[in-house]
Amino acid sequence: MAPCTQLQEKYGPVFTFYMGPRPTVVLCGYEAMKEAFTDNAEAFGGRAPIQALGDTISKYGVVSTSGERWKQLRRFSLTTLRNFGMGKRSIEERIQEEARFLVEALQETQGHPFDPTFYLSHAVSNIICSIVFGNRFEYEDKDFITLLELINTAFRLMSSPGMQIFNAFPCLKRIFPSPHRRLSKCFDDIISFILQRVQMHRESFDPNCPRDFIDSFLAKMEQEKENPVSEFHDMNLAITVFNLFFAGTETVSITLRYGLLILLRHPEIEAKVQEEIDRVIGRNRSPCMEDRIKMPYTDAVVHEIQRFGDITPVVASHLMTRDTTFRGYSLPKDTVVGVFLTSVLQDPQYFETPKKFNPGHFLDENGAFKKSEAFLPFSSGKRVCLGESLARMELFLFLTTVLQNLNLKTFQVREEIDILPVVEGIGKRPPRYRLSVAPRWKITSYI
């Protein structure tokens, strides 16, 4: 990420660099991002091709496409996700239930140190599973574990420096095929898993009573079966479900993992959050989203975990849909445009101590929650993350449920715990760590 920071310091909030034969215009800071993606959303609303994804995933689904295909699939996906409760009480209840399963699983570690990656990724993925497949999986389910391992491997490969070189120089795939073949194999196996689930749905499908996202898509396919140019077919279904899993599993679970590490380093912050939980929620019911408005400090901590973690410092590149003049520069149609999101989340005009973890960034002088325009971890504009409201619910409910029931422990000296991110290609991750947990109460009645 250092090169982008250095280029921003030298050339300002808009500059061009070449990685391979094609130029990329990079935007830095909140003002430039807002002016492009919000004020000129239509012109900046295309999606640049991602060579590493391969032809199938690049051409289908909702994340990598543009034009009419993207518009139809995004509209359908948003409507269907809302119908199945995204941002509503029904999905909140699913997250609450999964949070209780997560607490139970963590309690079973019996105070022994463990890596939280396994538990958090399983819990978060089960929310997507319940929406897409209509059911959750037990944490020890072999098929579920295999799916999550594939997603994790694909995510790491996609973020790797080598894969970014393949994006810039696609011809290298013929010379050094091994990394790209590994990624393609992961993608193929994930899509195969999804298509098996689609076939299982077909065998019990009732168009009058859709049970989940897949059923809803199948019903839409049935409605448009006479349309020869319909966007509702098996490949768009498989890749859209793939997009939901890929975007909705790793990012939220990594953010939660980062949050627990930060709280290990700052037990005083953990204690303040728990005091607020005890005062507002107590111990005898699950946290709910209505609690958030009465919990400004906890809400500020959750926001600051996302801001400080900055796990996707470079958002997926956009593509100009028409010739546009932007800040005195001519951007022809099909120009690739990227955003250095770190420069937004660490914009010193909006965050007083941008490189330090500080919940005060989201609190006013009276301790009330304070919004920040530059808090855009999900990007902005027409290409804003499809599952933003779902991710916000998951982060708040999972974190508060864990802290309501468990104290976080470590055998390290707290002051020596490193919370600076580890840069992996174009992504950031918390350093690997182990923690242990201890029950806060002998009995929690709702678990």
C-alpha positions in Angstrom: 0.0 0.0 0.0 3.0 2.3 0.5 3.4 3.1 -3.3 -0.2 4.5 -3.4 0.5 6.6 -0.3 3.7 8.0 -1.8 2.0 8.7 -5.1 -0.8 10.5 -3.4 1.6 12.6 -1.4 3.4 13.6 -4.6 0.6 14.0 -7.1 -2.5 14.7 -5.1 -5.9 12.9 -5.0 -6.0 12.0 -8.7 -3.2 10.3 -10.5 -2.5 7.7 -13.2 -0.2 4.8 -13.1 0.5 1.9 -15.4 0.6 -1.7 -14.2 1.0 -3.5 -17.5 -0.1 -1.9 -20.8 -3.3 -0.2 -19.5 -3.4 3.0 -17.4 -5.4 3.1 -14.2 -6.7 6.4 -12.7 -6.5 6.2 -8.9 -8.7 8.4 -6.7 -7.6 9.2 -3.1 -9.5 10.8 -0.2 -13.1 11.1 0.6 -13.8 14.2 -1.5 -12.6 12.6 -4.7 -14.4 9.4 -4.0 -17.7 11.1 -3.3 -17.4 13.4 -6.4 -16.8 10.3 -8.6 -19.0 7.5 -7.2 -21.9 9.6 -5.8 -22.0 12.8 -7.8 -21.1 11.1 -11.1 -22.3 7.6 -10.3 -23.6 6.7 -13.7 -20.3 7.7 -15.5 -18.2 5.8 -13.0 -20.6 2.9 -12.7 -19.0 0.2 -14.9 -16.8 -2.7 -13.7 -13.3 -3.2 -15.0 -12.4 -6.7 -16.1 -10.5 -8.8 -13.6 -8.4 -11.2 -15.6 -7.6 -13.5 -12.7 -11.3 -14.4 -12.3 -11.3 -16.2 -15.7 -14.0 -15.9 -18.4 -16.9 -17.6 -16.5 -16.8 -15.6 -13.3 -15.9 -12.3 -15.1 -18.8 -12.6 -17.5 -21.6 -13.7 -15.2 -23.1 -12.9 -11.8 -23.6 -9.5 -10.2 -20.1 -8.4 -9.0 -17.9 -8.5 -12.2 -20.5 -7.5 -14.8 -21.8 -4.2 -16.2 -24.6 -3.0 -18.3 -28.1 -4.6 -18.4 -26.9 -7.9 -17.0 -25.5 -6.2 -13.9 -28.6 -4.0 -13.5 -31.1 -6.9 -13.7 -29.1 -9.2 -11.4 -28.4 -6.5 -8.8 -32.0 -5.4 -8.7 -33.2 -9.0 -8.3 -30.6 -9.8 -5.7 -31.3 -6.8 -3.5 -35.1 -7.4 -3.7 -34.7 -11.1 -2.9 -32.3 -10.5 0.0 -34.7 -7.9 1.4 -37.6 -10.4 1.0 -35.6 -12.9 3.0 -34.9 -10.4 5.7 -31.8 -8.4 5.0 -32.1 -5.4 7.2 -35.2 -6.8 8.8 -36.2 -8.8 11.9 -36.2 -12.2 10.3 -32.5 -12.2 9.3 -31.7 -10.6 12.7 -33.1 -13.7 14.4 -30.9 -15.9 12.2 -27.9 -14.0 13.2 -28.9 -14.1 16.9 -29.3 -17.8 16.7 -25.9 -18.3 15.0 -24.3 -16.0 17.6 -25.6 -18.3 20.3 -24.1 -21.3 18.5 -20.8 -19.4 18.2 -20.7 -18.7 22.0 -21.5 -22.4 22.7 -18.6 -23.5 20.4 -16.2 -21.0 22.0 -17.2 -22.2 25.5 -16.4 -25.7 24.5 -12.7 -24.7 24.2 -12.7 -24.8 28.1 -10.2 -22.0 28.5 -7.6 -23.5 26.2 -5.9 -21.1 23.7 -7.3 -21.3 20.2 -7.1 -19.5 16.8 -10.6 -17.9 16.3 -10.4 -18.1 12.5 -12.3 -21.4 12.2 -15.1 -20.4 14.5 -15.7 -17.0 13.1 -15.6 -18.0 9.5 -18.1 -20.8 10.1 -20.5 -18.6 12.0 -20.5 -15.8 9.4 -20.8 -18.3 6.5 -23.8 -19.9 8.1 -25.7 -16.7 7.7 -25.1 -16.7 3.9 -26.0 -20.4 3.9 -29.3 -19.9 5.6 -30.2 -17.1 3.1 -29.0 -18.9 -0.1 -29.5 -22.6 0.7 -32.2 -22.3 3.3 -30.2 -24.1 6.1 -27.2 -23.7 8.3 -24.4 -26.3 8.7 -22.9 -27.8 11.8 -19.4 -26.5 12.4 -17.9 -30.0 11.9 -19.8 -30.8 8.7 -17.2 -32.0 6.2 -18.8 -30.5 3.1 -19.1 -27.1 4.9 -15.5 -27.2 6.0 -14.4 -28.0 2.5 -16.4 -25.1 1.1 -14.9 -22.7 3.5 -11.4 -23.9 2.9 -12.0 -23.4 -0.9 -13.3 -19.8 -0.3 -10.4 -19.0 2.0 -7.8 -20.3 -0.5 -9.4 -18.5 -3.4 -9.5 -15.3 -1.4 -5.8 -15.5 -0.5 -4.8 -16.3 -4.1 -6.9 -13.4 -5.4 -5.2 -11.0 -3.1 -1.7 -12.3 -3.7 0.9 -10.1 -5.5 1.4 -12.8 -8.1 -2.3 -12.7 -9.1 -2.1 -8.9 -9.5 0.7 -9.4 -12.0 -1.5 -11.9 -13.9 -4.2 -9.2 -14.0 -1.8 -6.7 -15.5 -0.1 -9.2 -17.9 -2.7 -11.9 -18.8 -0.2 -13.4 -21.3 1.8 -14.7 -18.4 -0.8 -17.3 -17.7 0.5 -19.3 -20.6 4.1 -19.0 -19.4 3.5 -19.6 -15.6 0.1 -21.4 -15.5 0.4 -23.0 -12.0 -1.0 -20.1 -9.7 -3.8 -19.4 -12.1 -4.7 -23.1 -12.4 -4.9 -23.4 -8.6 -7.3 -20.4 -8.4 -9.4 -21.8 -11.3 -9.6 -25.2 -9.6 -10.9 -23.5 -6.4 -13.5 -21.6 -8.4 -14.6 -24.7 -10.3 -15.0 -26.7 -7.0 -17.0 -23.9 -5.4 -19.3 -23.5 -8.4 -19.7 -27.3 -8.5 -20.8 -27.3 -4.9 -23.3 -24.6 -5.7 -24.7 -26.3 -8.7 -25.2 -29.5 -6.7 -27.3 -27.5 -4.2 -29.2 -26.0 -7.1 -30.1 -29.4 -8.4 -31.2 -30.5 -4.9 -33.5 -27.4 -4.9 -34.9 -28.3 -8.3 -36.0 -31.7 -7.0 -38.2 -30.2 -4.3 -38.9 -26.9 -5.9 -42.4 -25.2 -5.4 -42.6 -22.0 -7.4 -45.4 -20.7 -5.2 -43.4 -21.1 -2.0 -39.7 -20.1 -2.4 -37.6 -21.1 0.6 -34.5 -19.2 -0.1 -32.4 -17.2 -2.7 -31.9 -20.2 -5.0 -35.7 -21.0 -5.1 -36.4 -17.4 -5.8 -34.0 -17.4 -8.7 -35.5 -20.6 -10.0 -38.9 -19.1 -9.9 -37.6 -16.1 -11.9 -36.1 -18.5 -14.4 -39.5 -20.1 -14.8 -41.2 -16.8 -15.3 -38.7 -15.9 -18.1 -38.3 -19.3 -19.8 -39.8 -17.9 -23.0 -37.4 -15.0 -23.1 -34.5 -16.0 -25.3 -32.2 -13.2 -23.9 -33.2 -13.6 -20.2 -30.4 -13.0 -17.7 -32.0 -15.6 -15.4 -30.2 -18.9 -16.2 -28.1 -21.5 -14.4 -24.7 -19.8 -14.9 -25.9 -16.4 -13.6 -27.5 -18.2 -10.7 -24.3 -20.1 -9.8 -22.0 -17.1 -10.1 -24.3 -14.7 -8.2 -24.4 -17.2 -5.3 -20.7 -17.5 -5.6 -20.4 -13.7 -5.4 -22.6 -13.6 -2.3 -20.4 -16.2 -0.6 -17.1 -14.7 -1.6 -18.1 -11.2 -0.5 -20.0 -12.2 2.5 -17.8 -14.7 4.2 -14.1 -13.6 4.4 -14.5 -9.9 4.9 -16.9 -10.0 7.9 -15.1 -12.9 9.6 -11.7 -11.2 9.1 -13.1 -8.0 10.6 -14.5 -9.9 13.6 -11.1 -11.6 14.0 -9.5 -8.2 14.0 -11.9 -6.9 16.5 -11.2 -9.6 19.0 -7.4 -9.0 18.6 -7.9 -5.2 19.2 -9.9 -5.9 22.4 -7.2 -8.3 23.6 -4.7 -5.4 23.2 -7.1 -2.9 24.9 -8.9 -4.6 27.8 -10.1 -1.2 29.0 -12.1 -0.9 25.8 -13.5 -4.5 26.2 -14.5 -3.5 29.8 -16.4 -0.4 28.6 -18.2 -2.3 26.0 -19.2 -5.0 28.5 -20.4 -2.3 30.9 -22.7 -0.9 28.2 -23.9 -4.3 27.3 -24.7 -5.1 30.9 -26.5 -1.8 31.4 -28.6 -1.9 28.2 -29.1 -5.6 27.5 -28.3 -7.5 30.7 -27.6 -11.2 30.7 -31.0 -12.8 30.1 -31.7 -12.0 26.5 -29.9 -11.8 23.2 -28.6 -8.5 21.9 -30.8 -7.0 19.1 -30.3 -4.2 16.6 -32.7 -2.0 18.5 -30.1 -1.9 21.3 -27.5 -0.2 19.1 -29.0 3.2 19.4 -28.7 3.0 23.2 -25.1 1.8 23.0 -23.1 4.6 21.4 -19.7 3.4 22.7 -20.1 -0.1 21.4 -21.4 1.2 18.1 -18.3 3.5 17.9 -16.0 0.5 18.6 -17.5 -1.6 15.9 -17.2 1.3 13.4 -13.6 1.9 14.5 -12.7 -1.8 14.1 -13.8 -1.5 10.4 -12.0 1.8 9.8 -8.8 0.8 11.5 -8.8 -2.8 10.0 -9.1 -1.4 6.5 -9.1 -5.0 5.2 -9.8 -4.1 1.5 -7.6 -1.0 1.0 -8.1 -1.1 -2.8 -11.7 -1.6 -4.0 -12.5 -3.5 -7.2 -11.8 -1.2 -10.2 -14.5 0.7 -11.9 -14.8 1.4 -15.6 -16.0 4.7 -17.2 -19.3 4.1 -19.0 -18.8 7.3 -21.1 -16.4 10.1 -21.9 -16.2 12.4 -18.8 -14.3 15.4 -17.5 -13.3 15.0 -13.9 -11.4 17.6 -12.0 -10.0 19.0 -15.2 -8.9 15.6 -16.5 -10.4 13.9 -19.5 -11.4 10.3 -18.8 -12.5 8.5 -22.0 -15.0 5.7 -21.9 -13.6 2.4 -20.7 -10.9 4.1 -18.6 -10.1 1.9 -15.5 -10.6 3.8 -12.2 -9.5 2.5 -8.8 -10.0 3.9 -5.3 -7.3 3.8 -2.7 -9.8 3.2 0.1 -7.1 3.5 2.8 -6.8 7.2 2.0 -10.5 7.6 2.7 -10.6 5.6 5.9 -7.4 7.4 7.1 -8.3 10.8 5.8 -6.9 13.2 8.4 -9.6 15.8 7.6 -12.2 13.4 9.0 -10.2 11.3 11.5 -8.1 13.0 14.2 -5.7 10.1 14.7 -6.1 8.2 11.4 -3.4 5.5 12.1 -4.4 4.8 15.7 -7.3 2.8 17.0 -9.6 5.4 18.5 -13.4 4.9 19.1 -13.5 8.6 19.7 -13.6 9.1 16.0 -17.2 8.2 16.2 -18.2 9.9 19.4 -19.1 13.6 20.1 -18.1 15.6 23.1 -21.2 14.2 25.0 -20.4 10.6 24.3 -23.2 10.3 21.7 -22.5 8.3 18.5 -21.2 10.6 15.7 -21.4 9.6 12.0 -18.5 10.3 9.7 -19.0 10.9 6.0 -15.6 9.3 5.3 -16.7 6.0 6.9 -17.0 4.0 3.6 -15.6 0.5 4.2 -18.2 -0.9 1.8 -17.3 1.7 -1.0 -20.1 4.0 -2.3 -22.3 4.8 -5.2 -24.0 2.3 -7.6 -21.3 -0.3 -6.9 -21.6 -0.2 -3.1 -21.4 -3.7 -1.5 -24.6 -5.7 -2.0 -24.6 -7.0 1.6 -23.7 -3.8 3.5 -26.7 -3.9 5.8 -26.3 -7.6 6.4 -22.6 -7.1 7.3 -23.4 -4.3 9.7 -25.9 -6.5 11.5 -23.5 -9.4 11.7 -20.6 -7.3 13.1 -22.8 -5.7 15.9 -24.7 -8.9 16.9 -21.8 -11.3 16.8 -19.4 -9.0 18.7 -22.0 -8.0 21.4 -23.2 -11.6 21.9 -19.6 -12.8 22.4 -18.7 -10.0 24.9 -22.0 -10.4 26.7 -21.2 -14.0 27.6 -17.4 -14.3 27.5 -14.2 -12.5 28.7 -11.3 -12.5 26.4 -8.0 -13.9 27.8 -4.4 -14.0 26.5 -1.1 -15.3 27.8 0.8 -12.5 26.1 1.7 -9.2 27.8 -1.2 -7.0 26.6 1.2 -4.1 25.7 3.2 -6.4 23.4 0.3 -7.5 21.3 0.8 -6.3 17.7 -2.4 -5.0 16.1 -0.9 -3.5 13.0 -2.3 -5.2 9.9 -0.3 -7.7 7.8 -0.3 -6.8 4.2 -1.0 -9.7 1.9 -0.9 -8.5 -1.7 -3.8 -6.0 -2.1 -5.4 -7.1 1.2 -4.8 -6.6 4.9 -5.2 -9.1 7.7 -4.8 -9.1 11.4 -1.7 -10.9 12.6 -2.3 -14.5 13.5 -3.0 -14.9 17.2 -4.5 -17.2 19.8 -6.8 -16.3 22.6 -8.8 -18.1 25.3 -12.2 -17.3 26.7 -13.8 -17.5 30.1 -17.6 -17.4 30.9 -18.7 -14.2 32.4 -21.7 -15.9 34.1 -22.1 -19.4 35.3 -25.5 -19.7 33.6 -26.8 -17.7 30.7 -30.5 -18.5 30.4 -31.0 -18.0 26.7 -28.2 -20.2 25.5 
